[in-house]
Amino acid sequence: MRNRSLLVAAAVFSTVIAFAPPARADWVWVPRHPYNPYARRHFYMGIEGVGAVVLAQSGPRAFLRDGGGFGLFLGGRLSRWFALEFTWQPTFHSSTQDDLLAIGQPADARLLLNALTVDGKVFFAHGRVQPFFMFGLGGYFLGDNVSIFGSGPGYQLGGGVDFWLDPHISIGVKLLYRGIDLIDYDARNDDTYISMFTAAVDFTGRF
């Protein structure tokens, strides 16, 4: 009886094997987003050279002229599409002699505009060339090398392109419009609004 049961089980197993469909080698699970070294989550930091063009200023005095400076930034790529970035950007500006003397500064003094900003970057591509839209808010501080005589909030809006040289190094360009509302602009408590464009070229290390 036992041998008969074994023979029946073997026959059933052989039948199942004979009629089972062959396995297909192309049934392989593929991730929805395959790993991309240029769109991975990571931290980055960099330095940029900046040129600043003052478009317009409202208020009783127009102190600020065109200038330039640099920026230091630290950011994180939070997803394929979005990054968050923190920047310190000092730019140096000249002014007219009358404006400088009116606030008690030497006629040849240079003004310093410090920007501390937080920005979001939205990416439109994920290869070696990545155009992006950029927007954010910040605090702006105008003064000389030793004092601040105007400060206030501002915003920035624009875009640029990152060019990846390899998965850990990129260079980039960006153009931003900046709207800056300086409060207590001078001793007479005059406020002013500054419209300004900044253009930057950066070098970024990615980790």
Beta strands, then each sheet from edge to edge (+ up, - down):
strand 1: 42-58
strand 2: 67-77
strand 3: 82-93
strand 4: 111-123
strand 5: 129-143
strand 6: 148-166
strand 7: 169-182
strand 8: 192-206
sheet 1: 1+ 2- 3+ 4- 5+ 6- 7+ 8- 1+
end
